[in-house]
Amino acid sequence: MEYIPHPIDTAAVKLPRLLVRLQEKLAEHAHEVWSAGRLADGWTFGDKRDDARKQNPCLVPYDRLPEKEKDYDRRAAMETLKAILSLGYQILPPAKTVKKKTVKRATKSKGK
């Protein structure tokens, strides 16, 4: 059987600046999830990938990954964000916490 991928068409979607910043956070998260799964399966850091020994050089914190590896996670995050928007969903920033100021109301005293 021949498999032909049919991803969601995201070519016309341009990410707003706010979501571009979110892309990096999602890329880092994806790496953390991947790393946690590998470590749970018994993988360890190694200078080169060795499936038989379960070693991988990418089992490091995200900020220590080579740019090529970060770009892989960034592309996946960007395409996920673009697909969400393409499907008609909205992504909004978290609501800011606003401290309520105590408002003193002036009361008129009734003349007695």
C-alpha positions, 0 to 999 in steps of 0.5 A, spaced: 500 500 500 502 506 498 501 512 503 500 519 500 500 524 506 495 530 505 497 535 511 492 541 512 493 546 507 497 552 511 500 555 506 496 562 506 496 562 514 501 567 517 502 567 524 501 573 528 507 575 532 504 573 539 504 566 536 511 566 533 513 567 540 509 561 543 512 557 537 519 557 541 515 555 547 511 549 544 518 547 540 521 546 547 515 543 550 515 538 544 523 536 546 521 535 553 516 530 552 520 527 547 526 526 552 521 524 558 519 518 554 526 516 551 528 516 558 522 513 561 524 507 556 531 506 558 534 511 553 541 515 555 545 520 553 550 518 548 555 521 543 552 518 537 545 515 536 545 507 537 538 504 537 541 497 540 544 501 546 538 506 547 543 512 546 541 519 543 545 525 543 539 529 543 538 527 550 540 534 553 536 540 555 533 544 549 538 550 550 543 545 549 540 542 542 544 543 536 540 548 531 538 543 526 534 539 532 531 545 535 529 547 527 525 540 527 521 542 533 520 549 531 517 547 524 513 541 528 510 547 533 509 552 527 505 547 523 501 545 529 499 552 530 498 554 523 493 548 522 489 550 528 488 557 525 487 554 518 481 549 522 478 556 524 480 556 531 483 562 535 489 562 540 488 567 545 493 570 550 492 568 557 488 573 561 492 578 564 491 579 572 489 586 573 489 588 580 482 591 582 483 598 585 478 600 591 474 605 589 471 610 594 464 612 592 462 619 595 456 619 599 452 625 599 449 626 606 442 628 607 441 634 611 437 633 618 
